[in-house]
Amino acid sequence: MVVDLLHETELDRLFQALADATRRDIVRRATVGEYSVSGLAALYAMSFAAVQKHVAVLERASLVTKEKRGREQIVRGNHDGLQKARQLLDEYEAIWRQRVERIADILAEK
């Protein structure tokens, strides 16, 4: 299970990072293409520093990577981080599907 593979702190970081709409949007954009931090900052009605903080949260959660290229910091989506989030949600879905099947079996017996 992914939960067993990730430390609770990592899971908290991952889902806290995804809990913010701006950060989810940055992840969405960064999975499609590369963006400089200043390029991302131009897309949002907030300061460059605020966007930098969002990127730092996403980087700590392993949802994006940041690479220095010349004078710019280039942000890219991190497939491995997104994969961990997906796997964990898939595991939760499987648990709920098993519960629904058990309820359906109990109801069918009556």
C-alpha positions in Angstrom: 0.0 0.0 0.0 1.1 3.5 -0.7 0.3 4.5 2.8 2.8 2.0 4.1 5.4 3.4 1.7 5.0 7.0 2.6 5.6 8.5 6.0 2.6 10.3 7.5 4.5 13.6 7.2 4.9 13.0 3.4 1.2 12.3 3.1 0.3 15.4 5.0 2.6 17.5 2.8 1.2 16.0 -0.4 -2.5 16.6 0.5 -1.9 20.0 2.1 -0.2 21.1 -1.1 -3.2 19.9 -3.1 -5.7 21.5 -0.8 -5.1 24.9 -2.3 -6.8 25.9 -5.6 -3.8 28.0 -6.8 -1.4 25.1 -6.1 -3.6 22.6 -7.9 -3.6 25.0 -10.9 0.1 25.4 -10.8 0.5 21.6 -10.8 -2.0 21.3 -13.7 0.0 23.8 -15.7 3.4 22.3 -14.8 2.4 18.8 -15.8 1.5 20.1 -19.3 4.6 22.2 -19.8 7.5 24.0 -18.2 7.0 27.4 -16.6 9.4 29.8 -15.0 8.3 31.0 -11.6 8.0 34.6 -13.0 5.9 33.1 -15.9 3.6 31.5 -13.4 3.5 34.7 -11.3 2.2 36.6 -14.4 -0.8 34.2 -14.5 -2.1 34.9 -11.0 -3.4 38.0 -9.3 -0.9 37.7 -6.5 2.7 38.8 -5.8 5.7 37.0 -7.2 6.7 36.1 -3.7 3.3 34.5 -3.0 3.7 32.3 -6.2 7.2 31.4 -5.1 5.8 30.2 -1.8 3.2 28.1 -3.6 5.9 26.6 -5.7 8.0 25.9 -2.7 5.1 24.1 -1.0 4.6 22.0 -4.1 8.3 21.2 -4.4 8.4 20.0 -0.7 5.4 17.8 -1.5 7.3 16.4 -4.5 4.5 17.5 -6.9 6.8 19.7 -8.9 10.5 20.1 -9.5 12.4 23.3 -9.9 15.5 23.7 -11.9 17.7 26.8 -12.2 18.2 27.7 -15.9 20.2 30.8 -16.3 18.5 33.5 -14.3 15.2 31.7 -14.1 13.8 28.9 -12.0 11.9 26.4 -14.2 9.0 24.5 -12.7 7.9 21.1 -14.0 5.3 18.6 -12.8 6.8 15.6 -11.0 5.1 12.5 -12.3 6.3 10.4 -9.3 4.6 12.7 -6.7 1.4 12.8 -8.7 1.6 9.0 -9.0 1.8 8.6 -5.2 -1.3 10.8 -4.7 -3.2 8.8 -7.4 -2.2 5.4 -5.9 -3.3 6.5 -2.4 -6.7 7.7 -3.7 -7.1 4.4 -5.7 -6.5 2.5 -2.5 -9.1 4.5 -0.7 -11.5 3.9 -3.6 -10.9 0.2 -3.5 -11.7 0.1 0.3 -15.0 1.9 -0.3 -15.9 -0.3 -3.3 -15.3 -3.4 -1.1 -17.6 -1.9 1.6 -20.3 -1.2 -0.9 -20.0 -4.7 -2.3 -20.3 -6.2 1.3 -23.4 -4.0 1.9 -24.9 -5.2 -1.4 -24.2 -8.8 -0.4 -25.8 -8.4 3.0 -28.9 -6.8 1.4 -29.1 -9.5 -1.2 -29.2 -12.2 1.5 -32.3 -10.7 3.1 
